[in-house]
Amino acid sequence: MIQTGSRLFDFSLENQYGETITSTGLSSGRVLVVFYPWAFSRVCGSELATLQEHYEFFARHQVRIVAISVDHKFTLRNYAQSLGLDFELLADFWPHGAVAQQADAFDRDRGVAARLSLYLVDGEVRDIFRSEMTQPRSIDDYKAAVERGV
């Protein structure tokens, strides 16, 4: 189980453009990794749209955002375009949910990623955010972690 103070585990996923993103590539600087269940769903859409609304805050603080779901990269490309997202969506499509499982962020009953976010600084987990499937995570909690300089 991933916990505060642990290192980000090894993985490699494609983003919505088919580019390979690795955990090694996320191991320097500040990164917010956001696991979410489904593209084009009500709560996920509003949650990612909120991240986009506050994108400039994260950019000013040099925080890279990546969001991960079990959807296919082609679905994620359409989803990112429909929401006008400036950050990457990573496809944990096959093996199905393998990265979410490593993060203890996989809902086996539904076969999707659970709502878990990891705030990383130089590859180390500094903060963990969870919420129920029907509840978005708090943008204020994210901002507070970034502003603390955790």
PEFEN-V111017 format. One line per field, one symbol per residue. phi: phi as a letter, one per 30 degrees, with the letter a starting at -180 (. if undefined). Layout:
BEGIN
phi->???
END
This chain:
BEGIN
phi->.dbejdddddabbcddciddccdddccbicbcccdbdbdiceddddddddedecededddchcdcbcbbdddedddddddddcidccdccccdbeeiddedddhbbcddcibdddbbbccbhicdcabbbadecbddddddeddddddie
END
